[in-house]
Amino acid sequence: MDTKGITPEHLDLKKDHGLTVRWSDGVESFFPIAYLRKMSPSAEMRELRKQMNTNPLTILPDGMASSNPIVATDAEMVGNYAIKIHFSDGHATGLYSWTYLREIDPNNDSIKNADGLTKSDQGPSHSNPLGL
C-alpha cells in the first residue's frame, strides 16, 4: 500500500494510554504508548529489535526493564512530517514520521516480515550504515 501523501488530519495523545491518528484517507490508527516506545525509529531501538530477533535473551537497556509502565511525558511536532515523543524512561530520540507510523500501524498485519521486523528495521545495520 502506497502511503505517500497521506497525512494526519487529527492527532490525540493520551500520555498514559496511546496515540490516536485519523489519517487523510479516512483510516484511524491507535498506537499504545508501550508499543510506540518499543517501535521507536531511533537507531538504538532499530538495532535492539534486530538483536532481539536473533537472540531472545538480549539484555534490555536500563529503563526498559522497569516494572513501572512507560508513559509519554511530552510530544512535539517536527515540521509537518513527524512527531517526537518523550517517554518516562528518558527516551526521546525517535522521530515518528507519518510514513513510519503508517508502516507500524498495529492494525496492519502486512507491516512485518516473517522475522517480525518492520521494513525500516531490515535496512543496513547502524554500525554499517552503507551496507558494505
N, CA, C and O atoms as a printed pandas DataFrame, in Angstrom:
     atom_number atom_name residue_name chain_id  residue_number  x_coord  y_coord  z_coord
0              1         N          MET        A               1    0.838   -1.182    0.000
1              2        CA          MET        A               1    0.000    0.000    0.000
2              3         C          MET        A               1    0.879    1.240    0.000
3              4         O          MET        A               1    1.754    1.376    0.855
4              5         N          ASP        A               2    0.664    2.133   -0.930
5              6        CA          ASP        A               2    1.426    3.369   -1.023
6              7         C          ASP        A               2    0.800    4.395   -0.093
7              8         O          ASP        A               2   -0.366    4.755   -0.253
8              9         N          THR        A               3    1.579    4.871    0.887
9             10        CA          THR        A               3    1.046    5.828    1.853
10            11         C          THR        A               3    1.623    7.226    1.657
11            12         O          THR        A               3    1.400    8.109    2.484
12            13         N          LYS        A               4    2.363    7.434    0.566
13            14        CA          LYS        A               4    2.904    8.774    0.306
14            15         C          LYS        A               4    1.755    9.751    0.112
15            16         O          LYS        A               4    0.773    9.454   -0.569
16            17         N          GLY        A               5    1.894   10.905    0.714
17            18        CA          GLY        A               5    0.866   11.929    0.594
18            19         C          GLY        A               5   -0.248   11.791    1.620
19            20         O          GLY        A               5   -1.087   12.684    1.742
20            21         N          ILE        A               6   -0.271   10.683    2.362
21            22        CA          ILE        A               6   -1.275   10.517    3.405
22            23         C          ILE        A               6   -0.735   11.159    4.674
23            24         O          ILE        A               6    0.355   10.822    5.137
24            25         N          THR        A               7   -1.496   12.076    5.225
25            26        CA          THR        A               7   -1.065   12.812    6.407
26            27         C          THR        A               7   -2.142   12.747    7.481
27            28         O          THR        A               7   -3.301   12.451    7.189
28            29         N          PRO        A               8   -1.758   13.023    8.723
29            30        CA          PRO        A               8   -2.755   13.032    9.786
30            31         C          PRO        A               8   -3.680   14.238    9.658
31            32         O          PRO        A               8   -3.240   15.351    9.369
32            33         N          GLU        A               9   -4.959   13.996    9.877
33            34        CA          GLU        A               9   -5.913   15.094    9.975
34            35         C          GLU        A               9   -6.126   15.476   11.431
35            36         O          GLU        A               9   -6.484   16.612   11.743
36            37         N          HIS        A              10   -5.897   14.497   12.331
37            38        CA          HIS        A              10   -6.093   14.738   13.757
38            39         C          HIS        A              10   -5.191   13.797   14.554
39            40         O          HIS        A              10   -5.117   12.601   14.271
40            41         N          LEU        A              11   -4.505   14.357   15.555
41            42        CA          LEU        A              11   -3.671   13.575   16.474
42            43         C          LEU        A              11   -4.226   13.766   17.880
43            44         O          LEU        A              11   -4.539   14.887   18.282
44            45         N          ASP        A              12   -4.348   12.664   18.633
45            46        CA          ASP        A              12   -4.821   12.742   20.005
46            47         C          ASP        A              12   -3.927   11.858   20.860
47            48         O          ASP        A              12   -4.013   10.632   20.789
48            49         N          LEU        A              13   -3.058   12.482   21.679
49            50        CA          LEU        A              13   -2.142   11.747   22.528
50            51         C          LEU        A              13   -2.662   11.742   23.954
51            52         O          LEU        A              13   -2.803   12.790   24.585
52            53         N          LYS        A              14   -2.944   10.549   24.449
53            54        CA          LYS        A              14   -3.257   10.344   25.864
54            55         C          LYS        A              14   -1.977    9.777   26.462
55            56         O          LYS        A              14   -1.616    8.632   26.191
56            57         N          LYS        A              15   -1.288   10.577   27.277
57            58        CA          LYS        A              15    0.068   10.250   27.720
58            59         C          LYS        A              15    0.202    8.908   28.422
59            60         O          LYS        A              15    1.264    8.289   28.354
60            61         N          ASP        A              16   -0.833    8.448   29.088
61            62        CA          ASP        A              16   -0.749    7.170   29.787
62            63         C          ASP        A              16   -1.443    6.039   29.038
63            64         O          ASP        A              16   -1.536    4.920   29.542
64            65         N          HIS        A              17   -1.931    6.334   27.835
65            66        CA          HIS        A              17   -2.716    5.341   27.104
66            67         C          HIS        A              17   -2.173    5.099   25.690
67            68         O          HIS        A              17   -1.746    3.989   25.373
68            69         N          GLY        A              18   -2.189    6.127   24.845
69            70        CA          GLY        A              18   -1.713    5.928   23.483
70            71         C          GLY        A              18   -1.985    7.107   22.572
71            72         O          GLY        A              18   -2.544    8.123   22.986
72            73         N          LEU        A              19   -1.579    6.950   21.329
73            74        CA          LEU        A              19   -1.741    7.974   20.295
74            75         C          LEU        A              19   -2.772    7.493   19.279
75            76         O          LEU        A              19   -2.632    6.418   18.696
76            77         N          THR        A              20   -3.807    8.302   19.076
77            78        CA          THR        A              20   -4.796    8.023   18.043
78            79         C          THR        A              20   -4.552    8.993   16.897
79            80         O          THR        A              20   -4.408   10.198   17.102
80            81         N          VAL        A              21   -4.508    8.444   15.680
81            82        CA          VAL        A              21   -4.285    9.259   14.485
82            83         C          VAL        A              21   -5.427    9.007   13.517
83            84         O          VAL        A              21   -5.721    7.864   13.169
84            85         N          ARG        A              22   -6.066   10.082   13.088
85            86        CA          ARG        A              22   -7.045    9.984   11.994
86            87         C          ARG        A              22   -6.349   10.512   10.749
87            88         O          ARG        A              22   -5.919   11.665   10.704
88            89         N          TRP        A              23   -6.242    9.647    9.732
89            90        CA          TRP        A              23   -5.485    9.950    8.521
90            91         C          TRP        A              23   -6.367   10.569    7.442
91            92         O          TRP        A              23   -7.591   10.444    7.466
92            93         N          SER        A              24   -5.716   11.239    6.498
93            94        CA          SER        A              24   -6.430   11.923    5.416
94            95         C          SER        A              24   -7.165   10.967    4.487
95            96         O          SER        A              24   -8.028   11.402    3.725
96            97         N          ASP        A              25   -6.843    9.665    4.530
97            98        CA          ASP        A              25   -7.570    8.694    3.706
98            99         C          ASP        A              25   -8.721    8.030    4.464
99           100         O          ASP        A              25   -9.326    7.076    3.975
100          101         N          GLY        A              26   -9.025    8.551    5.681
101          102        CA          GLY        A              26  -10.148    8.047    6.459
102          103         C          GLY        A              26   -9.802    6.947    7.441
103          104         O          GLY        A              26  -10.638    6.588    8.271
104          105         N          VAL        A              27   -8.598    6.399    7.377
105          106        CA          VAL        A              27   -8.171    5.345    8.302
106          107         C          VAL        A              27   -7.894    5.967    9.667
107          108         O          VAL        A              27   -7.376    7.080    9.757
108          109         N          GLU        A              28   -8.242    5.238   10.732
109          110        CA          GLU        A              28   -7.891    5.672   12.085
110          111         C          GLU        A              28   -6.982    4.623   12.693
111          112         O          GLU        A              28   -7.276    3.429   12.634
112          113         N          SER        A              29   -5.879    5.065   13.276
113          114        CA          SER        A              29   -4.895    4.168   13.874
114          115         C          SER        A              29   -4.763    4.488   15.350
115          116         O          SER        A              29   -4.843    5.647   15.757
116          117         N          PHE        A              30   -4.559    3.434   16.161
117          118        CA          PHE        A              30   -4.278    3.621   17.588
118          119         C          PHE        A              30   -2.971    2.920   17.920
119          120         O          PHE        A              30   -2.785    1.744   17.606
120          121         N          PHE        A              31   -2.058    3.664   18.568
121          122        CA          PHE        A              31   -0.746    3.164   18.944
122          123         C          PHE        A              31   -0.606    3.240   20.462
123          124         O          PHE        A              31   -0.466    4.337   21.003
124          125         N          PRO        A              32   -0.640    2.101   21.167
125          126        CA          PRO        A              32   -0.409    2.138   22.618
126          127         C          PRO        A              32    0.978    2.717   22.929
127          128         O          PRO        A              32    1.908    2.546   22.142
128          129         N          ILE        A              33    1.117    3.391   24.055
129          130        CA          ILE        A              33    2.386    4.030   24.419
130          131         C          ILE        A              33    3.526    3.016   24.465
131          132         O          ILE        A              33    4.597    3.277   23.917
132          133         N          ALA        A              34    3.321    1.870   25.103
133          134        CA          ALA        A              34    4.389    0.864   25.190
134          135         C          ALA        A              34    4.806    0.394   23.797
135          136         O          ALA        A              34    5.985    0.140   23.555
136          137         N          TYR        A              35    3.849    0.279   22.889
137          138        CA          TYR        A              35    4.149   -0.131   21.515
138          139         C          TYR        A              35    4.989    0.941   20.816
139          140         O          TYR        A              35    5.965    0.621   20.138
140          141         N          LEU        A              36    4.613    2.205   20.978
141          142        CA          LEU        A              36    5.394    3.289   20.367
142          143         C          LEU        A              36    6.826    3.289   20.887
143          144         O          LEU        A              36    7.770    3.500   20.125
144          145         N          ARG        A              37    6.985    3.051   22.185
145          146        CA          ARG        A              37    8.334    3.023   22.761
146          147         C          ARG        A              37    9.129    1.862   22.179
147          148         O          ARG        A              37   10.290    2.031   21.804
148          149         N          LYS        A              38    8.520    0.699   22.101
149          150        CA          LYS        A              38    9.187   -0.480   21.558
150          151         C          LYS        A              38    9.555   -0.287   20.089
151          152         O          LYS        A              38   10.606   -0.748   19.643
152          153         N          MET        A              39    8.693    0.392   19.343
153          154        CA          MET        A              39    8.899    0.565   17.909
154          155         C          MET        A              39    9.561    1.893   17.554
155          156         O          MET        A              39    9.490    2.334   16.407
156          157         N          SER        A              40   10.200    2.528   18.527
157          158        CA          SER        A              40   10.873    3.798   18.256
158          159         C          SER        A              40   11.772    3.672   17.026
159          160         O          SER        A              40   12.504    2.692   16.890
160          161         N          PRO        A              41   11.718    4.656   16.133
161          162        CA          PRO        A              41   12.557    4.616   14.927
162          163         C          PRO        A              41   14.007    5.039   15.167
163          164         O          PRO        A              41   14.772    5.184   14.213
164          165         N          SER        A              42   14.392    5.236   16.421
165          166        CA          SER        A              42   15.776    5.633   16.695
166          167         C          SER        A              42   16.731    4.510   16.294
167          168         O          SER        A              42   16.356    3.337   16.296
168          169         N          ALA        A              43   17.947    4.871   15.955
169          170        CA          ALA        A              43   18.956    3.879   15.561
170          171         C          ALA        A              43   19.176    2.865   16.677
171          172         O          ALA        A              43   19.331    1.672   16.416
172          173         N          GLU        A              44   19.190    3.335   17.910
173          174        CA          GLU        A              44   19.387    2.454   19.064
174          175         C          GLU        A              44   18.300    1.370   19.135
175          176         O          GLU        A              44   18.606    0.199   19.358
176          177         N          MET        A              45   17.049    1.758   18.949
177          178        CA          MET        A              45   15.956    0.795   19.047
178          179         C          MET        A              45   15.898   -0.122   17.827
179          180         O          MET        A              45   15.547   -1.295   17.958
180          181         N          ARG        A              46   16.231    0.383   16.661
181          182        CA          ARG        A              46   16.269   -0.488   15.480
182          183         C          ARG        A              46   17.291   -1.599   15.673
183          184         O          ARG        A              46   17.025   -2.757   15.353
184          185         N          GLU        A              47   18.456   -1.243   16.195
185          186        CA          GLU        A              47   19.488   -2.247   16.456
186          187         C          GLU        A              47   19.037   -3.220   17.538
187          188         O          GLU        A              47   19.287   -4.421   17.433
188          189         N          LEU        A              48   18.373   -2.713   18.579
189          190        CA          LEU        A              48   17.891   -3.591   19.642
190          191         C          LEU        A              48   16.856   -4.576   19.101
191          192         O          LEU        A              48   16.877   -5.751   19.468
192          193         N          ARG        A              49   15.944   -4.114   18.228
193          194        CA          ARG        A              49   14.955   -5.027   17.648
194          195         C          ARG        A              49   15.636   -6.101   16.806
195          196         O          ARG        A              49   15.216   -7.258   16.821
196          197         N          LYS        A              50   16.685   -5.729   16.070
197          198        CA          LYS        A              50   17.420   -6.714   15.278
198          199         C          LYS        A              50   18.094   -7.738   16.191
199          200         O          LYS        A              50   18.050   -8.939   15.924
200          201         N          GLN        A              51   18.721   -7.253   17.277
201          202        CA          GLN        A              51   19.378   -8.157   18.216
202          203         C          GLN        A              51   18.365   -9.099   18.863
203          204         O          GLN        A              51   18.620  -10.298   18.982
204          205         N          MET        A              52   17.222   -8.566   19.280
205          206        CA          MET        A              52   16.196   -9.379   19.926
206          207         C          MET        A              52   15.630  -10.415   18.957
207          208         O          MET        A              52   15.216  -11.498   19.372
208          209         N          ASN        A              53   15.612  -10.081   17.674
209          210        CA          ASN        A              53   15.118  -11.013   16.668
210          211         C          ASN        A              53   16.035  -12.230   16.539
211          212         O          ASN        A              53   15.569  -13.348   16.316
212          213         N          THR        A              54   17.335  -12.003   16.682
213          214        CA          THR        A              54   18.283  -13.110   16.546
214          215         C          THR        A              54   18.630  -13.749   17.888
215          216         O          THR        A              54   19.057  -14.903   17.927
216          217         N          ASN        A              55   18.449  -13.008   18.998
217          218        CA          ASN        A              55   18.780  -13.530   20.321
218          219         C          ASN        A              55   17.713  -13.102   21.322
219          220         O          ASN        A              55   17.758  -11.976   21.818
220          221         N          PRO        A              56   16.758  -13.970   21.629
221          222        CA          PRO        A              56   15.684  -13.602   22.549
222          223         C          PRO        A              56   16.165  -13.315   23.969
223          224         O          PRO        A              56   15.389  -12.816   24.785
224          225         N          LEU        A              57   17.426  -13.618   24.285
225          226        CA          LEU        A              57   17.974  -13.347   25.617
226          227         C          LEU        A              57   18.733  -12.022   25.673
227          228         O          LEU        A              57   19.491  -11.777   26.611
228          229         N          THR        A              58   18.531  -11.172   24.673
229          230        CA          THR        A              58   19.178   -9.864   24.622
230          231         C          THR        A              58   18.863   -9.083   25.891
231          232         O          THR        A              58   17.720   -9.066   26.346
232          233         N          ILE        A              59   19.867   -8.442   26.457
233          234        CA          ILE        A              59   19.680   -7.628   27.665
234          235         C          ILE        A              59   19.124   -6.271   27.252
235          236         O          ILE        A              59   19.666   -5.597   26.376
236          237         N          LEU        A              60   18.025   -5.888   27.908
237          238        CA          LEU        A              60   17.388   -4.615   27.598
238          239         C          LEU        A              60   18.141   -3.468   28.255
239          240         O          LEU        A              60   18.717   -3.644   29.329
240          241         N          PRO        A              61   18.146   -2.290   27.624
241          242        CA          PRO        A              61   18.788   -1.121   28.224
242          243         C          PRO        A              61   18.088   -0.729   29.520
243          244         O          PRO        A              61   16.920   -1.055   29.730
244          245         N          ASP        A              62   18.820   -0.021   30.391
245          246        CA          ASP        A              62   18.224    0.480   31.631
246          247         C          ASP        A              62   16.963    1.260   31.312
247          248         O          ASP        A              62   16.907    1.983   30.317
248          249         N          GLY        A              63   15.966    1.116   32.144
249          250        CA          GLY        A              63   14.707    1.831   31.945
250          251         C          GLY        A              63   13.673    0.994   31.228
251          252         O          GLY        A              63   12.492    1.061   31.568
252          253         N          MET        A              64   14.080    0.206   30.244
253          254        CA          MET        A              64   13.122   -0.622   29.506
254          255         C          MET        A              64   12.683   -1.822   30.320
255          256         O          MET        A              64   11.594   -2.351   30.097
256          257         N          ALA        A              65   13.501   -2.260   31.252
257          258        CA          ALA        A              65   13.168   -3.425   32.055
258          259         C          ALA        A              65   12.458   -3.038   33.349
259          260         O          ALA        A              65   12.245   -3.887   34.215
260          261         N          SER        A              66   12.099   -1.793   33.487
261          262        CA          SER        A              66   11.429   -1.302   34.686
262          263         C          SER        A              66   10.049   -1.930   34.833
263          264         O          SER        A              66    9.389   -2.256   33.846
264          265         N          SER        A              67    9.627   -2.093   36.083
265          266        CA          SER        A              67    8.292   -2.641   36.334
266          267         C          SER        A              67    7.213   -1.559   36.203
267          268         O          SER        A              67    6.026   -1.873   36.125
268          269         N          ASN        A              68    7.624   -0.293   36.181
269          270        CA          ASN        A              68    6.666    0.799   36.013
270          271         C          ASN        A              68    6.236    0.894   34.558
271          272         O          ASN        A              68    7.065    0.751   33.659
272          273         N          PRO        A              69    4.956    1.132   34.313
273          274        CA          PRO        A              69    4.524    1.264   32.914
274          275         C          PRO        A              69    5.127    2.513   32.266
275          276         O          PRO        A              69    5.257    3.561   32.899
276          277         N          ILE        A              70    5.485    2.375   31.004
277          278        CA          ILE        A              70    6.014    3.509   30.233
278          279         C          ILE        A              70    4.855    4.437   29.892
279          280         O          ILE        A              70    3.785    3.982   29.489
280          281         N          VAL        A              71    5.071    5.731   30.054
281          282        CA          VAL        A              71    4.091    6.734   29.640
282          283         C          VAL        A              71    4.807    7.783   28.805
283          284         O          VAL        A              71    6.029    7.914   28.865
284          285         N          ALA        A              72    4.041    8.519   28.033
285          286        CA          ALA        A              72    4.592    9.665   27.305
286          287         C          ALA        A              72    4.614   10.841   28.272
287          288         O          ALA        A              72    3.640   11.077   28.986
288          289         N          THR        A              73    5.708   11.572   28.299
289          290        CA          THR        A              73    5.788   12.736   29.171
290          291         C          THR        A              73    5.618   14.034   28.393
291          292         O          THR        A              73    5.276   15.070   28.963
292          293         N          ASP        A              74    5.862   13.970   27.080
293          294        CA          ASP        A              74    5.746   15.159   26.246
294          295         C          ASP        A              74    5.760   14.718   24.781
295          296         O          ASP        A              74    6.161   13.599   24.462
296          297         N          ALA        A              75    5.327   15.592   23.921
297          298        CA          ALA        A              75    5.381   15.341   22.479
298          299         C          ALA        A              75    5.472   16.676   21.767
299          300         O          ALA        A              75    4.975   17.691   22.255
300          301         N          GLU        A              76    6.109   16.665   20.614
301          302        CA          GLU        A              76    6.221   17.894   19.833
302          303         C          GLU        A              76    6.191   17.558   18.346
303          304         O          GLU        A              76    6.681   16.515   17.913
304          305         N          MET        A              77    5.615   18.451   17.595
305          306        CA          MET        A              77    5.588   18.309   16.144
306          307         C          MET        A              77    6.974   18.659   15.607
307          308         O          MET        A              77    7.636   19.570   16.104
308          309         N          VAL        A              78    7.398   17.919   14.587
309          310        CA          VAL        A              78    8.657   18.201   13.909
310          311         C          VAL        A              78    8.285   18.549   12.475
311          312         O          VAL        A              78    7.974   17.678   11.663
312          313         N          GLY        A              79    8.327   19.840   12.187
313          314        CA          GLY        A              79    7.893   20.301   10.873
314          315         C          GLY        A              79    6.479   19.827   10.606
315          316         O          GLY        A              79    5.647   19.792   11.512
316          317         N          ASN        A              80    6.208   19.462    9.364
317          318        CA          ASN        A              80    4.880   18.934    9.030
318          319         C          ASN        A              80    4.980   17.474    8.602
319          320         O          ASN        A              80    4.150   16.978    7.840
320          321         N          TYR        A              81    6.032   16.782    9.113
321          322        CA          TYR        A              81    6.253   15.413    8.659
322          323         C          TYR        A              81    6.406   14.386    9.776
323          324         O          TYR        A              81    6.474   13.191    9.490
324          325         N          ALA        A              82    6.463   14.815   11.050
325          326        CA          ALA        A              82    6.734   13.845   12.113
326          327         C          ALA        A              82    6.307   14.364   13.474
327          328         O          ALA        A              82    6.003   15.544   13.654
328          329         N          ILE        A              83    6.294   13.439   14.426
329          330        CA          ILE        A              83    6.072   13.771   15.829
330          331         C          ILE        A              83    7.202   13.145   16.634
331          332         O          ILE        A              83    7.635   12.028   16.348
332          333         N          LYS        A              84    7.670   13.864   17.632
333          334        CA          LYS        A              84    8.717   13.369   18.530
334          335         C          LYS        A              84    8.066   13.176   19.891
335          336         O          LYS        A              84    7.450   14.094   20.433
336          337         N          ILE        A              85    8.207   11.974   20.438
337          338        CA          ILE        A              85    7.575   11.654   21.714
338          339         C          ILE        A              85    8.652   11.422   22.764
339          340         O          ILE        A              85    9.625   10.708   22.523
340          341         N          HIS        A              86    8.469   12.029   23.923
341          342        CA          HIS        A              86    9.366   11.837   25.068
342          343         C          HIS        A              86    8.707   10.826   26.004
343          344         O          HIS        A              86    7.525   10.953   26.323
344          345         N          PHE        A              87    9.461    9.831   26.440
345          346        CA          PHE        A              87    8.925    8.765   27.283
346          347         C          PHE        A              87    9.459    8.872   28.703
347          348         O          PHE        A              87   10.495    9.489   28.950
348          349         N          SER        A              88    8.731    8.258   29.631
349          350        CA          SER        A              88    9.080    8.336   31.050
350          351         C          SER        A              88   10.408    7.670   31.386
351          352         O          SER        A              88   10.968    7.941   32.448
352          353         N          ASP        A              89   10.931    6.810   30.518
353          354        CA          ASP        A              89   12.235    6.194   30.773
354          355         C          ASP        A              89   13.387    7.040   30.241
355          356         O          ASP        A              89   14.540    6.610   30.269
356          357         N          GLY        A              90   13.072    8.262   29.750
357          358        CA          GLY        A              90   14.100    9.176   29.265
358          359         C          GLY        A              90   14.345    9.117   27.767
359          360         O          GLY        A              90   15.058    9.963   27.226
360          361         N          HIS        A              91   13.765    8.131   27.087
361          362        CA          HIS        A              91   13.981    8.007   25.641
362          363         C          HIS        A              91   13.215    9.113   24.904
363          364         O          HIS        A              91   12.026    9.324   25.140
364          365         N          ALA        A              92   13.914    9.809   24.014
365          366        CA          ALA        A              92   13.274   10.892   23.254
366          367         C          ALA        A              92   13.974   11.130   21.925
367          368         O          ALA        A              92   13.916   12.240   21.395
368          369         N          THR        A              93   14.634   10.117   21.373
369          370        CA          THR        A              93   15.426   10.347   20.164
370          371         C          THR        A              93   14.750    9.895   18.879
371          372         O          THR        A              93   15.287   10.125   17.795
372          373         N          GLY        A              94   13.599    9.266   18.968
373          374        CA          GLY        A              94   12.943    8.789   17.755
374          375         C          GLY        A              94   11.998    9.819   17.158
375          376         O          GLY        A              94   11.191   10.414   17.872
376          377         N          LEU        A              95   12.096   10.029   15.857
377          378        CA          LEU        A              95   11.155   10.883   15.131
378          379         C          LEU        A              95   10.197    9.979   14.366
379          380         O          LEU        A              95   10.605    9.264   13.450
380          381         N          TYR        A              96    8.939   10.012   14.740
381          382        CA          TYR        A              96    7.923    9.166   14.118
382          383         C          TYR        A              96    7.330    9.908   12.924
383          384         O          TYR        A              96    6.395   10.695   13.072
384          385         N          SER        A              97    7.882    9.650   11.745
385          386        CA          SER        A              97    7.347   10.299   10.537
386          387         C          SER        A              97    5.974    9.704   10.253
387          388         O          SER        A              97    5.646    8.622   10.740
388          389         N          TRP        A              98    5.178   10.410    9.469
389          390        CA          TRP        A              98    3.840    9.915    9.127
390          391         C          TRP        A              98    3.958    8.588    8.378
391          392         O          TRP        A              98    3.168    7.672    8.608
392          393         N          THR        A              99    4.934    8.483    7.489
393          394        CA          THR        A              99    5.137    7.241    6.744
394          395         C          THR        A              99    5.475    6.098    7.687
395          396         O          THR        A              99    4.948    4.995    7.542
396          397         N          TYR        A             100    6.356    6.355    8.660
397          398        CA          TYR        A             100    6.741    5.308    9.609
398          399         C          TYR        A             100    5.549    4.889   10.474
399          400         O          TYR        A             100    5.355    3.699   10.722
400          401         N          LEU        A             101    4.753    5.854   10.932
401          402        CA          LEU        A             101    3.577    5.499   11.733
402          403         C          LEU        A             101    2.627    4.602   10.951
403          404         O          LEU        A             101    2.085    3.642   11.497
404          405         N          ARG        A             102    2.423    4.913    9.673
405          406        CA          ARG        A             102    1.566    4.034    8.853
406          407         C          ARG        A             102    2.195    2.653    8.705
407          408         O          ARG        A             102    1.494    1.641    8.692
408          409         N          GLU        A             103    3.518    2.620    8.595
409          410        CA          GLU        A             103    4.214    1.342    8.453
410          411         C          GLU        A             103    4.036    0.463    9.686
411          412         O          GLU        A             103    3.886   -0.752    9.558
412          413         N          ILE        A             104    4.049    1.058   10.880
413          414        CA          ILE        A             104    3.976    0.270   12.110
414          415         C          ILE        A             104    2.570    0.209   12.704
415          416         O          ILE        A             104    2.406   -0.239   13.839
416          417         N          ASP        A             105    1.570    0.642   11.974
417          418        CA          ASP        A             105    0.192    0.608   12.477
418          419         C          ASP        A             105   -0.122   -0.806   12.972
419          420         O          ASP        A             105   -0.051   -1.758   12.194
420          421         N          PRO        A             106   -0.468   -0.957   14.258
421          422        CA          PRO        A             106   -0.738   -2.297   14.804
422          423         C          PRO        A             106   -1.870   -3.040   14.090
423          424         O          PRO        A             106   -1.939   -4.266   14.172
424          425         N          ASN        A             107   -2.740   -2.338   13.407
425          426        CA          ASN        A             107   -3.842   -2.983   12.690
426          427         C          ASN        A             107   -3.437   -3.472   11.306
427          428         O          ASN        A             107   -4.231   -4.120   10.623
428          429         N          ASN        A             108   -2.215   -3.170   10.885
429          430        CA          ASN        A             108   -1.740   -3.540    9.559
430          431         C          ASN        A             108   -0.891   -4.804    9.674
431          432         O          ASN        A             108    0.291   -4.730   10.010
432          433         N          ASP        A             109   -1.483   -5.951    9.400
433          434        CA          ASP        A             109   -0.783   -7.230    9.528
434          435         C          ASP        A             109    0.350   -7.400    8.529
435          436         O          ASP        A             109    1.211   -8.257    8.726
436          437         N          SER        A             110    0.374   -6.618    7.475
437          438        CA          SER        A             110    1.407   -6.792    6.451
438          439         C          SER        A             110    2.668   -5.986    6.740
439          440         O          SER        A             110    3.572   -5.953    5.905
440          441         N          ILE        A             111    2.753   -5.334    7.899
441          442        CA          ILE        A             111    3.905   -4.473    8.173
442          443         C          ILE        A             111    5.169   -5.227    8.506
443          444         O          ILE        A             111    6.266   -4.698    8.328
444          445         N          LYS        A             112    5.043   -6.450    8.984
445          446        CA          LYS        A             112    6.223   -7.173    9.433
446          447         C          LYS        A             112    6.490   -8.370    8.541
447          448         O          LYS        A             112    5.567   -8.975    7.995
448          449         N          ASN        A             113    7.751   -8.699    8.403
449          450        CA          ASN        A             113    8.101   -9.903    7.656
450          451         C          ASN        A             113    8.011  -11.099    8.590
451          452         O          ASN        A             113    7.603  -10.952    9.742
452          453         N          ALA        A             114    8.379  -12.260    8.122
453          454        CA          ALA        A             114    8.283  -13.481    8.922
454          455         C          ALA        A             114    9.148  -13.422   10.179
455          456         O          ALA        A             114    8.863  -14.119   11.153
456          457         N          ASP        A             115   10.205  -12.597   10.174
457          458        CA          ASP        A             115   11.082  -12.469   11.336
458          459         C          ASP        A             115   10.559  -11.474   12.362
459          460         O          ASP        A             115   11.156  -11.330   13.429
460          461         N          GLY        A             116    9.446  -10.775   12.065
461          462        CA          GLY        A             116    8.886   -9.805   12.989
462          463         C          GLY        A             116    9.520   -8.434   12.907
463          464         O          GLY        A             116    9.289   -7.601   13.784
464          465         N          LEU        A             117   10.315   -8.174   11.876
465          466        CA          LEU        A             117   10.962   -6.879   11.714
466          467         C          LEU        A             117   10.183   -6.027   10.722
467          468         O          LEU        A             117    9.623   -6.549    9.758
468          469         N          THR        A             118   10.146   -4.724   10.952
469          470        CA          THR        A             118    9.489   -3.830   10.016
470          471         C          THR        A             118   10.380   -3.627    8.799
471          472         O          THR        A             118   11.560   -3.979    8.809
472          473         N          LYS        A             119    9.800   -3.057    7.757
473          474        CA          LYS        A             119   10.571   -2.744    6.545
474          475         C          LYS        A             119   11.760   -1.850    6.896
475          476         O          LYS        A             119   12.857   -2.045    6.372
476          477         N          SER        A             120   11.550   -0.878    7.774
477          478        CA          SER        A             120   12.629    0.030    8.171
478          479         C          SER        A             120   13.730   -0.690    8.934
479          480         O          SER        A             120   14.903   -0.341    8.801
480          481         N          ASP        A             121   13.366   -1.701    9.739
481          482        CA          ASP        A             121   14.356   -2.448   10.506
482          483         C          ASP        A             121   15.253   -3.284    9.612
483          484         O          ASP        A             121   16.364   -3.627   10.015
484          485         N          GLN        A             122   14.812   -3.617    8.429
485          486        CA          GLN        A             122   15.527   -4.526    7.563
486          487         C          GLN        A             122   16.633   -3.853    6.758
487          488         O          GLN        A             122   17.317   -4.509    5.973
488          489         N          GLY        A             123   16.808   -2.562    6.947
489          490        CA          GLY        A             123   17.861   -1.843    6.243
490          491         C          GLY        A             123   19.228   -2.197    6.798
491          492         O          GLY        A             123   19.342   -3.080    7.647
492          493         N          PRO        A             124   20.272   -1.514    6.326
493          494        CA          PRO        A             124   21.621   -1.809    6.798
494          495         C          PRO        A             124   21.753   -1.541    8.291
495          496         O          PRO        A             124   21.043   -0.706    8.851
496          497         N          SER        A             125   22.662   -2.255    8.919
497          498        CA          SER        A             125   22.932   -2.103   10.335
498          499         C          SER        A             125   23.454   -0.694   10.617
499          500         O          SER        A             125   24.150   -0.109    9.786
500          501         N          HIS        A             126   23.115   -0.149   11.795
501          502        CA          HIS        A             126   23.592    1.176   12.172
502          503         C          HIS        A             126   25.119    1.195   12.236
503          504         O          HIS        A             126   25.745    2.209   11.928
504          505         N          SER        A             127   25.714    0.070   12.637
505          506        CA          SER        A             127   27.169    0.012   12.704
506          507         C          SER        A             127   27.783   -0.071   11.319
507          508         O          SER        A             127   28.995    0.079   11.159
508          509         N          ASN        A             128   26.949   -0.309   10.321
509          510        CA          ASN        A             128   27.408   -0.398    8.938
510          511         C          ASN        A             128   26.336    0.273    8.049
511          512         O          ASN        A             128   25.700   -0.399    7.238
512          513         N          PRO        A             129   26.138    1.587    8.202
513          514        CA          PRO        A             129   25.012    2.268    7.553
514          515         C          PRO        A             129   25.037    2.235    6.025
515          516         O          PRO        A             129   23.999    2.432    5.395
516          517         N          LEU        A             130   26.187    1.993    5.423
517          518        CA          LEU        A             130   26.248    1.943    3.974
518          519         C          LEU        A             130   25.986    0.539    3.445
519          520         O          LEU        A             130   25.905    0.328    2.235
520          521         N          GLY        A             131   25.854   -0.415    4.357
521          522        CA          GLY        A             131   25.589   -1.791    3.955
522          523         C          GLY        A             131   26.793   -2.465    3.313
523          524         O          GLY        A             131   26.637   -3.433    2.569
524          525         N          LEU        A             132   27.965   -1.976    3.586
525          526        CA          LEU        A             132   29.182   -2.554    2.989
526          527         C          LEU        A             132   29.726   -3.690    3.816
527          528         O          LEU        A             132   30.742   -4.285    3.456
